[in-house]
Structures are given as C-alpha cells and as structure tokens.
Amino acid sequence: MKPQVLPAVLKELEPLLAGHAVVSIAAGVALDALETALPGSRVLRAMPNLPVQALSGATALCAGDGCTREDVGLVRDAFAALGVCELMREDQLDVAGAVSGCGPAYFALIADQLVRAGVERGLAAGACRRMVLSTMRGTACQLLGSGEHPRTYMERVTSPGGTTAAGLRAMETQTFWATSEAVEAALERNAELAGGAA
C-alpha cells in the first residue's frame, strides 16, 4: 500500500496485529511511526529491491526495540531466501535504498549503454544484449562467489597498457562521479518524499 494510506490502514489492523511481529516495506515510514501506530506489535522495516523477484535481490533490514532475536532471525532468513539480507541501523536504510534499491536501474543503464555502443559499431542488438547481460551476471557471480574486492577483480581483468585499461581510463572518472551523484540525487529525493509524507 502507499505510505499515504498507511496510517488509516494500521489503525484498522492494529487490534489484529497486536502481539505479532510485523514487517513493513513502506518506504520512508520510520520505525517509531510504525511502533506508535501498532503499540502491541514488534515492528521491523525491510527494503527489498526488485531482483528479489529473481531470487537474486538485496534487502536492508532493521528491527524495532521490541523485536526478539527470533523475530529478526525469522525475517532475515525469509528475505535471505530471495537473495541477500543485511541487518543494519534504521539511519542506514536510506543509503541502502539509494545504492541497492536504485541499483538495478543503474546497472540496467550501464547494460543499455554497452549494448548501444556495440550496436553502433556493428553488432546485432539481440546478440549484443545477451552477451552484455551474461557478462554482468558472470561478473556478479564471480565477485559474490570469491568475496574479491571489485577493484582487485578489475585489476585481474585488465592487462597493463591493454584494451581494458584504455576503456577504463576513458570511463572511470566520469562513471565514479556520475554514480556518486546518482546516489546523492536519490537520497535528496528520498528526503523530499519523506518530508511530504510526514
């Protein structure tokens, strides 16, 4: 449900939810607001991203003061079945949203740009798209499987003075600043939306 209608719905559901652990995925609705609306419940906030639908997502999770260790473990396990689930403080959720919540769109933009570059230089669109997406998946699988730092991985792929080094030099500074600015813009918009919902 939309955050705007949440207070009315919680008021109606409050008697039914008393004594239960409740997980909210409502963006911008703080734990204290949820706990005030549901005084008899143990409340957790989760921020899953879209790839949870493919069982490869990321969820940021924080728990209210009344939650038990069992509540946290159960909810964490449920979201971990959809990818990874990281427990964090509530003040970290906005950054997690700007990074992993918005991240799928950022990666899709990179994929789109690589496909466009390949097509402009003569590759067939479908073949290029499949190669780019398979490369992205493979890179993510290797990084997740090895625990290797992305910078170390880049160094393994890059031969000194080679084609990858030339490509990275062309994009690295602009990509860093664009990515940093994207995260900052998402955080600013999140603050605007949270202010409007209050």
C-alpha positions as CSV (number, residue, x, y, z in Angstrom):
1,M,0.0,0.0,0.0
2,K,1.1,3.6,-0.5
3,P,2.6,5.3,2.6
4,Q,-0.1,8.0,2.4
5,V,-2.9,5.5,3.3
6,L,-0.8,3.5,5.8
7,P,-1.9,5.4,9.0
8,A,-5.6,4.7,8.3
9,V,-5.0,1.0,7.4
10,L,-2.7,0.5,10.5
11,K,-5.4,1.9,12.8
12,E,-7.9,-0.6,11.4
13,L,-5.4,-3.5,11.6
14,E,-3.9,-2.6,15.0
15,P,-6.1,-5.0,17.1
16,L,-5.4,-7.9,14.7
17,L,-1.6,-7.4,14.7
18,A,-1.2,-7.0,18.5
19,G,1.3,-9.5,19.8
20,H,2.8,-10.2,16.4
21,A,5.9,-9.3,14.6
22,V,5.1,-7.0,11.7
23,V,7.4,-6.3,8.7
24,S,6.9,-3.1,6.8
25,I,8.3,-2.4,3.3
26,A,6.7,1.0,3.2
27,A,9.4,3.5,2.0
28,G,10.0,6.5,4.3
29,V,7.8,5.3,7.2
30,A,10.0,5.3,10.3
31,L,10.0,2.6,12.9
32,D,8.8,5.0,15.6
33,A,5.8,5.9,13.5
34,L,5.0,2.2,12.9
35,E,5.5,1.4,16.6
36,T,3.2,4.3,17.6
37,A,0.5,3.1,15.2
38,L,1.0,-0.6,16.3
39,P,1.7,-0.3,20.1
40,G,1.2,-4.0,20.7
41,S,3.3,-5.3,17.9
42,R,7.0,-5.9,17.3
43,V,8.0,-4.0,14.2
44,L,10.7,-4.5,11.6
45,R,11.4,-2.5,8.4
46,A,12.7,-4.1,5.3
47,M,13.8,-2.6,2.0
48,P,14.0,-5.3,-0.7
49,N,15.0,-4.4,-4.3
50,L,13.3,-5.6,-7.5
51,P,15.7,-8.5,-8.1
52,V,14.2,-10.4,-5.1
53,Q,11.7,-11.5,-7.8
54,A,14.5,-13.4,-9.4
55,L,15.8,-14.7,-6.0
56,S,18.9,-12.6,-6.5
57,G,17.9,-9.4,-4.7
58,A,19.2,-7.4,-1.8
59,T,17.2,-6.4,1.3
60,A,18.2,-4.0,4.0
61,L,16.6,-4.9,7.4
62,C,16.3,-3.1,10.7
63,A,14.4,-4.1,13.8
64,G,12.4,-2.1,16.4
65,D,13.3,-2.1,20.0
66,G,10.6,-4.7,20.9
67,C,11.8,-7.3,18.5
68,T,13.1,-10.6,19.7
69,R,16.2,-12.3,18.4
70,E,13.8,-14.9,16.9
71,D,11.8,-12.2,15.1
72,V,15.0,-10.9,13.5
73,G,16.3,-14.3,12.6
74,L,13.0,-15.4,11.0
75,V,12.6,-12.3,8.9
76,R,16.2,-12.2,7.9
77,D,16.0,-15.8,6.8
78,A,12.9,-15.1,4.8
79,F,14.5,-12.3,2.9
80,A,17.8,-14.1,2.6
81,A,15.9,-16.8,0.6
82,L,15.3,-14.0,-2.0
83,G,19.0,-13.0,-2.3
84,V,21.0,-11.4,0.5
85,C,19.6,-9.7,3.6
86,E,21.8,-7.3,5.6
87,L,20.8,-6.2,9.1
88,M,21.5,-2.5,9.7
89,R,20.5,0.5,11.7
90,E,17.5,2.5,10.6
91,D,19.6,5.6,9.8
92,Q,21.4,3.5,7.2
93,L,18.3,2.4,5.3
94,D,18.1,5.5,3.1
95,V,21.6,5.0,1.8
96,A,20.9,1.3,1.3
97,G,17.9,2.3,-0.8
98,A,19.9,4.8,-2.9
99,V,22.5,2.1,-3.5
100,S,20.8,-1.3,-3.8
101,G,17.2,-0.2,-4.1
102,C,18.0,2.1,-7.1
103,G,21.0,-0.1,-8.1
104,P,19.1,-2.3,-10.6
105,A,18.2,0.8,-12.7
106,Y,21.8,1.9,-12.6
107,F,23.0,-1.5,-13.8
108,A,20.3,-1.6,-16.4
109,L,21.6,1.8,-17.6
110,I,25.1,0.5,-17.9
111,A,23.9,-2.5,-19.8
112,D,21.9,-0.3,-22.1
113,Q,24.9,1.9,-22.8
114,L,27.1,-1.1,-23.6
115,V,24.5,-2.6,-25.9
116,R,24.1,0.7,-27.7
117,A,27.9,1.1,-28.1
118,G,28.1,-2.4,-29.5
119,V,25.2,-2.0,-31.9
120,E,26.5,1.4,-33.1
121,R,29.7,-0.4,-34.1
122,G,28.0,-3.2,-36.0
123,L,26.9,-5.9,-33.5
124,A,23.4,-7.4,-33.8
125,A,21.2,-6.0,-31.0
126,G,19.9,-9.3,-29.6
127,A,23.4,-11.0,-29.6
128,C,25.0,-7.9,-28.0
129,R,22.3,-7.7,-25.3
130,R,22.7,-11.4,-24.4
131,M,26.5,-11.0,-24.3
132,V,26.3,-7.9,-22.1
133,L,23.8,-9.4,-19.7
134,S,25.6,-12.7,-19.4
135,T,28.8,-10.8,-18.7
136,M,27.1,-8.8,-16.0
137,R,25.7,-11.9,-14.4
138,G,29.0,-13.7,-14.6
139,T,30.9,-10.8,-13.1
140,A,28.4,-10.6,-10.2
141,C,28.6,-14.4,-9.7
142,Q,32.4,-14.3,-9.6
143,L,32.5,-11.4,-7.2
144,L,29.9,-12.9,-4.9
145,G,31.5,-16.3,-5.0
146,S,35.0,-15.2,-4.4
147,G,34.4,-12.3,-2.0
148,E,37.0,-10.5,-4.0
149,H,37.0,-6.7,-3.9
150,P,35.7,-5.2,-7.2
151,R,38.9,-3.2,-7.6
152,T,41.0,-6.4,-7.4
153,Y,38.8,-8.1,-9.9
154,M,39.2,-5.1,-12.3
155,E,43.0,-5.5,-12.0
156,R,42.8,-9.2,-12.8
157,V,40.8,-8.4,-16.0
158,T,43.0,-5.5,-17.0
159,S,46.3,-6.1,-18.8
160,P,48.7,-3.1,-18.3
161,G,48.5,-1.0,-21.4
162,G,45.8,-3.2,-22.9
163,T,42.3,-2.6,-24.3
164,T,40.5,-2.8,-20.9
165,A,43.0,-0.3,-19.4
166,A,42.2,2.1,-22.2
167,G,38.5,1.7,-21.8
168,L,38.6,2.1,-18.0
169,R,40.7,5.2,-18.3
170,A,38.0,6.7,-20.6
171,M,35.1,5.9,-18.3
172,E,36.4,5.6,-14.7
173,T,36.4,9.3,-13.5
174,Q,33.1,10.1,-15.2
175,T,31.5,6.9,-14.0
176,F,32.6,7.5,-10.4
177,W,31.2,11.0,-10.3
178,A,28.0,10.1,-12.1
179,T,27.4,7.2,-9.7
180,S,28.1,9.2,-6.7
181,E,25.8,12.0,-7.9
182,A,23.1,9.4,-8.7
183,V,23.2,8.1,-5.1
184,E,23.2,11.7,-3.8
185,A,20.2,12.6,-6.0
186,A,18.3,9.5,-4.8
187,L,19.0,10.5,-1.2
188,E,17.8,14.0,-1.8
189,R,14.6,12.9,-3.4
190,N,14.0,10.4,-0.6
191,A,14.3,13.2,1.9
192,E,11.8,15.3,-0.1
193,L,9.3,12.4,-0.3
194,A,9.7,11.6,3.4
195,G,9.1,15.3,4.2
196,G,5.9,15.2,2.1
197,A,4.7,12.0,3.8
198,A,5.2,13.5,7.3
